[in-house]
Amino acid sequence: MRSMSTSALAAADLVDPRGVALIAAEKLQGSPYAGIKGISCHFREGVLTLRGTAPTCHMKLLAKSISSMVEGVEGIVDRVHVVKPTLESSLETNDERTMYLTGHDPTTKPREGRVQCRTPAN
């Protein structure tokens, strides 16, 4: 673990650890990416620890990036494991991605006059 300066330690003492962990967790929960919503956060002495799973390395790095922007975080301990998602969770993630990118919920019926395209099932 890296050594923190005296001023960084003093600043870390002024920060509410529960507040920093809560803000970081809220940022992850508020993300449009379902793959990082289940990551938990613990903060102590300027260091935020992330625990949980992510479906890809990209999602894991995204969680670290989002968390590092929280005020008071001087370092991050990464305890996030990349776990290949199941077919069912992949379908949920694809539906959420479609809704995020298009603004359309793919689980609802298409509006009249619109064509809904789906890829054929394997």
C-alpha positions as CSV (number, residue, x, y, z in Angstrom):
1,M,0.0,0.0,0.0
2,R,1.3,3.4,-0.8
3,S,2.4,5.8,1.9
4,M,0.1,8.8,2.5
5,S,1.5,12.3,3.3
6,T,0.8,13.9,6.6
7,S,-1.6,16.4,5.0
8,A,-3.5,13.5,3.2
9,L,-3.8,11.7,6.5
10,A,-5.1,14.9,8.2
11,A,-7.7,15.4,5.4
12,A,-8.7,11.7,5.6
13,D,-9.4,12.2,9.4
14,L,-11.9,15.0,8.5
15,V,-13.9,12.8,6.1
16,D,-16.8,10.7,7.3
17,P,-15.9,7.2,6.3
18,R,-19.5,6.0,6.1
19,G,-20.4,9.1,4.0
20,V,-17.6,8.4,1.5
21,A,-18.5,4.7,1.2
22,L,-22.2,5.6,0.8
23,I,-21.5,8.2,-2.0
24,A,-19.3,5.8,-3.9
25,A,-21.9,3.0,-3.6
26,E,-24.6,5.4,-4.8
27,K,-22.5,6.4,-7.8
28,L,-22.1,2.7,-8.7
29,Q,-25.8,2.0,-8.1
30,G,-26.8,5.0,-10.2
31,S,-24.6,3.9,-13.1
32,P,-26.5,2.8,-16.3
33,Y,-24.3,-0.3,-16.3
34,A,-25.9,-3.3,-14.5
35,G,-22.6,-5.1,-14.2
36,I,-21.3,-2.8,-11.5
37,K,-24.5,-2.1,-9.5
38,G,-23.7,-4.9,-7.0
39,I,-20.2,-3.8,-6.0
40,S,-20.0,-2.8,-2.3
41,C,-17.7,-0.1,-0.9
42,H,-15.9,0.3,2.4
43,F,-13.8,3.4,3.2
44,R,-11.1,3.8,5.8
45,E,-8.3,6.3,6.2
46,G,-8.5,7.6,2.6
47,V,-8.7,4.2,1.0
48,L,-11.9,2.9,-0.6
49,T,-12.2,-0.9,-0.9
50,L,-14.4,-2.3,-3.7
51,R,-15.8,-5.8,-3.3
52,G,-18.0,-7.9,-5.5
53,T,-18.2,-9.2,-9.0
54,A,-18.2,-7.6,-12.5
55,P,-19.0,-9.4,-15.8
56,T,-16.0,-8.0,-17.7
57,C,-12.6,-6.4,-17.0
58,H,-14.0,-3.2,-18.6
59,M,-16.8,-3.0,-16.0
60,K,-14.3,-3.6,-13.2
61,L,-12.2,-0.7,-14.5
62,L,-15.2,1.4,-14.9
63,A,-16.2,0.8,-11.2
64,K,-12.7,1.8,-10.1
65,S,-12.8,5.0,-12.3
66,I,-16.2,6.1,-11.0
67,S,-15.2,5.4,-7.4
68,S,-11.9,7.2,-7.7
69,M,-13.8,10.5,-8.4
70,V,-15.5,10.6,-5.0
71,E,-14.1,13.3,-2.8
72,G,-11.9,12.0,0.0
73,V,-10.8,8.9,-1.9
74,E,-7.0,8.8,-1.9
75,G,-6.6,5.2,-3.0
76,I,-8.6,2.2,-4.1
77,V,-8.2,-1.5,-3.1
78,D,-9.7,-3.6,-5.8
79,R,-11.4,-6.8,-4.5
80,V,-13.7,-7.1,-7.5
81,H,-13.6,-10.4,-9.4
82,V,-14.5,-10.8,-13.0
83,V,-17.2,-13.5,-13.3
84,K,-18.6,-14.6,-16.6
85,P,-22.4,-13.9,-16.5
86,T,-25.0,-16.6,-16.9
87,L,-27.3,-16.6,-19.9
88,E,-30.2,-15.2,-17.9
89,S,-28.2,-12.3,-16.5
90,S,-26.7,-11.6,-20.0
91,L,-30.3,-11.2,-21.4
92,E,-31.1,-8.8,-18.5
93,T,-27.9,-6.8,-19.2
94,N,-28.7,-6.7,-23.0
95,D,-32.2,-5.4,-22.3
96,E,-30.8,-2.7,-20.0
97,R,-28.2,-1.8,-22.6
98,T,-30.9,-1.5,-25.3
99,M,-33.0,0.7,-23.0
100,Y,-30.0,2.9,-22.1
101,L,-28.9,3.4,-25.8
102,T,-32.3,3.7,-27.4
103,G,-34.6,4.9,-24.6
104,H,-36.9,1.9,-25.5
105,D,-37.7,-0.9,-23.1
106,P,-37.3,-4.1,-25.1
107,T,-39.5,-6.0,-22.8
108,T,-42.6,-4.0,-23.7
109,K,-44.7,-4.2,-26.9
110,P,-43.7,-1.9,-29.7
111,R,-45.8,1.2,-30.2
112,E,-48.2,1.2,-33.1
113,G,-46.5,2.1,-36.4
114,R,-43.0,1.0,-35.1
115,V,-41.2,-2.1,-36.0
116,Q,-39.4,-4.0,-33.3
117,C,-36.4,-6.0,-34.5
118,R,-34.9,-8.8,-32.5
119,T,-32.2,-11.2,-33.3
120,P,-33.3,-14.8,-33.9
121,A,-33.0,-17.1,-30.9
122,N,-30.2,-19.8,-31.2
